Amino acid sequence: MKLSFLGTGSAFTVGDGNYQSNMILETDEGKKLLIDCGTDIRFSLYNMNMSYLDISDIYISHLHADHVGGLEYIGLNRKFDPRCGPTRIFISEIFRDSLWMSVQKGLKYVEGEITDINSFFEIIYLKKDGSFEWEGINFKLIDCVHMHNGFFPVPSFGLLFKIGDTETFITTDTQYTFDNLKEYYESADIIFHDCETSKNKSGVHAHFDELKHLPPEYKSKMWLYHYHPGKLPDAQKEGFKGFVEIGQEFRYEN
C-alpha cells in the first residue's frame, strides 16, 4: 500500500509545477482513496497518469476550494460516463447542509434534471469524533482548529490511521495548536503536517516558524506539505524529515 502526493502546494499554488495538497492512498490491488479534491484535481491526476475513472472514493476534510473544488469535475464526468458508478464521499456530518452549497453552481442543472448532491455522489456522513472503514483500514477523524469566521469556528478534520505497524497522522489544514494535537504527535509514527512558508502569515495554517519550535521527537517523524512557492527553509536542519515533493510516495507494509 502507498500514499502518493498529487501536489504539495498551498491553495494558491500555480505555475511552479506544483498542485494543491491532495493525496491518493492506493492498495496493492489498485483500490484508491482520494484525500481531498481541490480545484486543480483534473490536472494533478493527469500528471500522475490518472483521471476521474480512478476515483471511486473520496475523503473531504473541509469545504475550502483547494479541498473540495474539484468535485464538479469528478461528479459530472462520472455521472455521464457509462463506465463509472457514483463516487462515495466520506465527510463529517458538520458539513451536511453546506456541501451541496459549496459545489452546486456547476452541478445544479443538467439536461432534463434538477439535481442535488445525491445525483452525483453517495455521501457517507461521519460523526464529529467518528471514523470510517475503507479497505480494512480504520480512519479516525481528528478535529483540527482551522479558522474562525467571526461567528463560529470552522474545523478541518485530519486523519489518523494505521497500516500494519505504522500509524499515520495527516493534519489536512490546521493552525498551530500544540495542546490540541499533542496526543497525535505522540502516538503517530509518521506525520504529514500542513506548513505555511510565506512571509505573510495567514493565521489559519501552522507556519514553519511555529513548527520549528516543536520538541525534536515530534519533528523527527514529521513531513511538511501545503507550502508556498519559492525558496523553502532548510527543514532537515531544523530536525524535520523534510518537505514532501510532488509525486512523492510513501509505502506501507501491511
C-alpha positions in Angstrom: 0.0 0.0 0.0 1.2 3.5 -0.7 0.3 7.1 -0.1 1.1 9.5 -3.0 1.0 13.3 -3.1 -0.7 14.6 -6.2 0.5 18.0 -5.1 2.1 19.6 -2.1 1.3 23.3 -2.5 -0.9 25.8 -0.9 -4.4 26.8 -2.0 -2.9 29.5 -4.3 -0.1 27.4 -5.9 0.1 28.0 -9.6 2.7 28.0 -12.4 5.5 26.4 -10.4 4.9 22.8 -11.5 3.1 22.0 -8.2 -0.5 21.5 -7.4 -2.8 21.8 -4.3 -2.2 19.4 -1.5 -4.3 16.4 -2.4 -3.3 12.8 -1.9 -4.1 9.3 -3.0 -3.9 6.2 -0.8 -3.7 3.1 -3.0 -3.9 -0.6 -2.1 -1.7 -3.2 -3.7 -4.8 -4.3 -5.6 -5.3 -0.8 -7.1 -8.1 0.5 -4.9 -7.8 4.2 -4.4 -8.9 6.7 -1.8 -8.5 10.4 -2.8 -7.9 12.5 0.2 -9.4 15.9 -0.6 -10.3 17.1 -4.1 -9.2 20.6 -5.0 -9.9 22.8 -8.0 -6.8 21.6 -9.9 -7.6 17.9 -9.4 -8.0 17.1 -13.1 -4.5 18.4 -13.8 -2.9 16.8 -10.8 -4.5 13.4 -11.6 -3.4 13.6 -15.2 0.1 14.4 -14.1 0.1 11.1 -12.3 -1.4 9.2 -15.2 -4.9 9.1 -13.6 -8.3 10.6 -14.2 -11.8 10.6 -12.8 -12.0 6.9 -13.9 -9.8 6.1 -10.9 -11.7 8.0 -8.3 -14.5 5.9 -6.7 -13.8 7.0 -3.1 -13.0 10.5 -1.7 -12.4 11.8 1.8 -13.2 15.5 2.2 -11.6 17.3 5.2 -13.4 20.6 4.9 -15.0 22.9 2.3 -12.3 25.3 1.1 -11.9 25.2 -2.7 -8.4 23.5 -2.6 -10.0 20.6 -0.8 -13.5 20.4 -2.5 -13.4 22.5 -5.7 -12.7 19.5 -7.9 -15.9 17.7 -7.1 -17.6 19.2 -10.1 -15.1 17.6 -12.4 -15.4 14.2 -10.7 -19.2 14.3 -10.4 -20.1 15.4 -13.9 -17.6 13.1 -15.6 -18.6 10.0 -13.6 -22.3 10.7 -14.0 -22.2 10.8 -17.8 -19.6 8.1 -18.3 -21.2 4.7 -18.5 -18.0 3.0 -17.3 -18.5 4.7 -13.9 -20.7 4.4 -10.8 -21.2 7.2 -8.3 -18.2 8.2 -6.2 -18.5 7.7 -2.5 -17.7 10.7 -0.3 -16.7 10.4 3.3 -17.2 13.7 5.1 -18.1 15.0 8.6 -21.8 15.5 9.2 -21.0 19.0 10.3 -20.9 19.8 6.6 -24.1 18.1 5.7 -26.0 21.3 5.0 -23.1 23.2 3.3 -21.5 20.5 1.0 -24.1 20.9 -1.8 -24.0 24.7 -1.4 -20.2 24.6 -2.0 -20.4 22.6 -5.3 -23.9 23.2 -6.7 -23.2 26.1 -9.1 -21.7 23.8 -11.7 -23.8 20.8 -10.9 -27.3 22.0 -10.1 -28.8 21.9 -13.6 -28.2 19.2 -16.2 -30.3 18.3 -19.2 -33.7 17.0 -18.1 -33.0 17.1 -14.4 -32.8 19.4 -11.4 -30.1 17.8 -9.3 -29.0 17.5 -5.7 -25.8 16.1 -4.2 -27.2 12.6 -4.4 -27.5 12.9 -8.2 -23.7 12.6 -8.4 -22.3 11.1 -5.2 -23.0 8.6 -2.5 -22.5 10.6 0.7 -21.4 8.9 3.9 -21.7 11.4 6.7 -19.4 10.8 9.7 -19.9 11.8 13.3 -17.6 14.7 14.5 -15.4 12.4 16.5 -16.1 9.4 14.5 -14.3 7.2 12.0 -14.9 5.2 8.8 -13.6 2.0 7.3 -12.0 1.7 3.9 -10.4 -1.5 2.5 -10.0 -2.8 6.0 -8.4 0.3 7.4 -10.0 2.4 10.2 -9.7 6.2 9.7 -10.3 8.3 12.7 -11.4 11.9 12.2 -9.2 14.4 14.1 -10.9 17.8 14.9 -8.3 20.4 13.9 -8.6 24.2 14.5 -8.5 25.7 11.1 -10.3 29.1 11.2 -12.9 31.3 12.8 -15.3 33.1 10.5 -16.2 35.8 13.1 -19.3 33.8 14.3 -18.1 30.3 14.9 -15.1 28.0 14.4 -14.7 26.2 11.1 -12.8 23.0 11.5 -10.8 20.8 9.2 -10.8 17.1 10.0 -7.4 15.4 9.9 -7.0 11.7 9.7 -5.3 9.1 12.0 -5.0 5.6 10.6 -2.8 2.5 11.0 -1.5 0.3 8.2 0.5 -2.7 9.5 2.6 -1.4 12.4 2.7 2.2 11.1 0.3 4.8 12.5 -0.1 7.9 10.3 -1.4 11.4 11.2 -2.4 13.8 8.4 -3.4 17.2 9.6 -5.1 18.4 6.5 -5.4 22.2 7.4 -4.8 23.3 11.0 -3.5 26.3 12.9 -0.5 25.8 15.2 -2.3 24.3 18.2 0.2 22.2 20.1 -2.1 21.3 23.1 -4.9 20.2 20.7 -2.7 17.9 18.7 0.0 16.7 21.1 -1.5 13.3 21.7 -1.5 12.6 17.9 2.1 13.9 17.5 2.9 11.5 20.3 1.2 8.4 19.0 1.9 8.6 15.3 4.9 7.0 13.7 4.8 9.4 10.7 3.1 12.8 10.5 2.2 14.8 7.4 1.7 18.4 8.6 0.5 21.4 6.6 3.1 24.2 6.8 2.9 27.8 5.6 6.2 29.2 4.4 5.2 32.7 3.2 6.3 35.9 4.8 2.7 37.0 5.3 1.2 34.6 7.8 -2.4 33.8 7.2 -3.2 32.6 10.8 -5.2 29.6 9.5 -2.2 27.3 9.0 0.7 26.3 11.1 3.7 28.2 9.9 7.3 26.9 9.6 8.4 29.5 12.2 6.0 27.9 14.7 6.5 24.3 13.9 10.3 24.5 14.2 9.8 25.0 17.9 8.1 21.6 18.4 10.0 19.1 20.5 12.7 17.2 18.5 10.9 13.8 19.0 7.9 15.1 17.1 9.8 16.9 14.3 11.9 13.8 13.6 8.9 12.0 12.3 7.2 14.9 10.5 7.0 15.6 6.8 5.8 19.1 5.8 3.4 20.0 2.9 0.9 22.7 1.8 3.7 25.2 1.4 4.1 28.2 -0.8 6.0 28.7 -4.0 9.6 29.9 -3.7 12.7 29.0 -1.8 11.9 26.8 1.2 13.7 26.9 4.6 16.0 24.0 5.5 13.6 21.6 7.1 16.1 18.9 7.8 18.4 21.3 9.5 15.6 22.1 11.9 15.1 18.4 12.6 12.1 17.6 10.3 12.0 14.7 7.8 11.8 17.3 5.1 9.3 19.0 2.7 7.2 16.5 0.7 7.8 16.8 -3.1 5.0 16.5 -5.7 4.6 12.9 -6.7 6.5 11.6 -3.7 5.3 8.1 -2.5 5.3 6.6 1.0 5.0 2.8 1.1 3.5 0.8 3.9 4.0 -2.9 4.8 0.6 -4.5 5.5 
